[in-house]
Amino acid sequence: MLINRVILITGGARGIGRGIAEAVLEAGGKVVLADLDNTSLEHTKAELCTIHAVPEQSVFTIPVDVADATSVGAALEAALDNFGQLDGLVNNAGITRLGPNLDASVEDWQQQLNVNLVGTHLCCRKFAELQISAGKPGAIVNIASNAGKVGYPNMAGYNASKAAVISLTRTLSTEWAEHGINVNGVCPGGVDTPMLMEVAVSVGARIGEDPNELLKTMVPAQMGRHIQPLEIGRVVAFLLSDAALIIRGQSINTDGGDTPY
Ligand SMILES: NC(=O)c1ccc[n+]([C@@H]2O[C@H](COP(=O)([O-])OP(=O)(O)OC[C@H]3O[C@@H](n4cnc5c(N)ncnc54)[C@H](O)[C@@H]3O)[C@@H](O)[C@H]2O)c1
């Protein structure tokens, strides 16, 4: 499905980003893992190469801060230099700042918007500039969230940032269709990652419950279990492929049926 395609994944060092990398390798592609957490990148690369029995040249790692335009520019150019091509981009890096909106600081709001929304915009724009100047098509998948559709309490800034990612996905799809760049998104929920544990810790502290017990309840009702990062990754890999060219500007729910719209 993605034979020899090169896909750059932000936030690729762990969690959903790592699951997406696994799915891309499984589909025959090569990956660029780009993350703020430089120390985890090499460890994740080693694990992926072992699990998928791929040569280490199939995985390239690069530190990046998606909220910084200079850092984004350098990372995407380094990835292009390394592989000689880029075919896809997954904007997966994201953060949450949890708590009642009555207590939320402007800094918390700005951090979430900077990473989740402006970071997605900066990576999309740099990727599109590179593809357009090379005369090459491409595919972008933005990792939004069902939180961008549902008004979950105590995460107003996060919800707003993800709703904006859904909107950005729609807009870029219409703007860049003429350049052969297909832009879609997914809206996960209840995925077993360190971020979900962060949510359980925050909610647990507020209501006086054990976060590990709480985490067990944070599962899609129709599935009765957490979603695994690789399951999200396989949907993303499909959206990156030519088989998904008729899907455009969509943000598809990948939350086990929790969100019906
Ligand atoms: N876990 C879920 O249930 C869930 C649900 C819906 C949406 N999401 C979204 O999926 C994406 C991945 O979430 P996750 O659960 O794997 O989170 P995670 O916290 O486990 O991993 C996020 C990764 O992004 C990296 N990152 C953070 N800020 C960055 C920056 N400025 N530049 C580059 N990298 C940065 C982190 O170092 C980390 O490796 C996020 O966008 C998140 O909002 C997650």
The ligand as an SDF file (V2000), in Angstrom:
LIG
                    3D

 44 48  0  0  0  0  0  0  0  0999 V2000
   -4.5030    9.0850   23.3430 N   0  0  0  0  0  0  0  0  0  0  0  0
   -5.7160    9.3980   22.9350 C   0  0  0  0  0  0  0  0  0  0  0  0
   -6.6970    8.7970   23.3750 O   0  0  0  0  0  0  0  0  0  0  0  0
   -5.9370   10.5010   21.9370 C   0  0  0  0  0  0  0  0  0  0  0  0
   -7.2620   10.7970   21.5870 C   0  0  0  0  0  0  0  0  0  0  0  0
   -7.4910   11.7710   20.6250 C   0  0  0  0  0  0  0  0  0  0  0  0
   -6.4440   12.4410   20.0270 C   0  0  0  0  0  0  0  0  0  0  0  0
   -5.1600   12.1640   20.3900 N   0  0  0  0  0  0  0  0  0  0  0  0
   -4.1160   12.9180   19.7110 C   0  0  0  0  0  0  0  0  0  0  0  0
   -3.1820   12.0170   19.1550 O   0  0  0  0  0  0  0  0  0  0  0  0
   -1.8800   12.6230   19.1070 C   0  0  0  0  0  0  0  0  0  0  0  0
   -0.8750   11.7190   19.8010 C   0  0  0  0  0  0  0  0  0  0  0  0
   -1.3360   11.5300   21.1300 O   0  0  0  0  0  0  0  0  0  0  0  0
   -0.7150   10.4640   22.1300 P   0  0  0  0  0  0  0  0  0  0  0  0
   -1.8350    9.9960   22.9680 O   0  0  0  0  0  0  0  0  0  0  0  0
    0.1500    9.4970   21.4080 O   0  0  0  0  0  0  0  0  0  0  0  0
    0.1850   11.4780   23.0030 O   0  0  0  0  0  0  0  0  0  0  0  0
    1.6020   11.2700   23.7490 P   0  0  0  0  0  0  0  0  0  0  0  0
    1.6850   12.3770   24.7410 O   0  0  0  0  0  0  0  0  0  0  0  0
    1.7130    9.8880   24.2300 O   0  0  0  0  0  0  0  0  0  0  0  0
    2.6590   11.5200   22.5690 O   0  0  0  0  0  0  0  0  0  0  0  0
    2.7840   12.7890   21.9760 C   0  0  0  0  0  0  0  0  0  0  0  0
    4.1490   12.9270   21.3470 C   0  0  0  0  0  0  0  0  0  0  0  0
    4.2290   14.2560   20.7840 O   0  0  0  0  0  0  0  0  0  0  0  0
    5.5050   14.8070   21.1200 C   0  0  0  0  0  0  0  0  0  0  0  0
    5.4380   16.2730   21.1410 N   0  0  0  0  0  0  0  0  0  0  0  0
    4.7830   17.0690   22.0380 C   0  0  0  0  0  0  0  0  0  0  0  0
    4.9960   18.3630   21.7530 N   0  0  0  0  0  0  0  0  0  0  0  0
    5.7750   18.4050   20.6410 C   0  0  0  0  0  0  0  0  0  0  0  0
    6.3360   19.4600   19.8580 C   0  0  0  0  0  0  0  0  0  0  0  0
    6.1380   20.7510   20.1890 N   0  0  0  0  0  0  0  0  0  0  0  0
    7.0740   19.1350   18.7800 N   0  0  0  0  0  0  0  0  0  0  0  0
    7.3010   17.8310   18.4580 C   0  0  0  0  0  0  0  0  0  0  0  0
    6.8240   16.7920   19.1730 N   0  0  0  0  0  0  0  0  0  0  0  0
    6.0640   17.0730   20.2520 C   0  0  0  0  0  0  0  0  0  0  0  0
    5.8140   14.2300   22.5030 C   0  0  0  0  0  0  0  0  0  0  0  0
    7.2130   14.3140   22.8050 O   0  0  0  0  0  0  0  0  0  0  0  0
    5.3100   12.8080   22.3540 C   0  0  0  0  0  0  0  0  0  0  0  0
    6.3060   11.9330   21.8430 O   0  0  0  0  0  0  0  0  0  0  0  0
   -2.0300   13.9900   19.7730 C   0  0  0  0  0  0  0  0  0  0  0  0
   -2.2100   14.9840   18.7890 O   0  0  0  0  0  0  0  0  0  0  0  0
   -3.3040   13.8360   20.5950 C   0  0  0  0  0  0  0  0  0  0  0  0
   -3.9300   15.0630   20.8280 O   0  0  0  0  0  0  0  0  0  0  0  0
   -4.8880   11.2180   21.3450 C   0  0  0  0  0  0  0  0  0  0  0  0
  1  2  1  0
  2  3  2  0
  2  4  1  0
  4  5  1  0
  4 44  2  0
  5  6  2  0
  6  7  1  0
  7  8  2  0
  8  9  1  0
  8 44  1  0
  9 10  1  0
  9 42  1  0
 10 11  1  0
 11 12  1  0
 11 40  1  0
 12 13  1  0
 13 14  1  0
 14 15  2  0
 14 16  1  0
 14 17  1  0
 17 18  1  0
 18 19  2  0
 18 20  1  0
 18 21  1  0
 21 22  1  0
 22 23  1  0
 23 24  1  0
 23 38  1  0
 24 25  1  0
 25 26  1  0
 25 36  1  0
 26 27  1  0
 26 35  1  0
 27 28  2  0
 28 29  1  0
 29 30  1  0
 29 35  2  0
 30 31  1  0
 30 32  2  0
 32 33  1  0
 33 34  2  0
 34 35  1  0
 36 37  1  0
 36 38  1  0
 38 39  1  0
 40 41  1  0
 40 42  1  0
 42 43  1  0
M  CHG  2   8   1  16  -1
M  END
$$$$
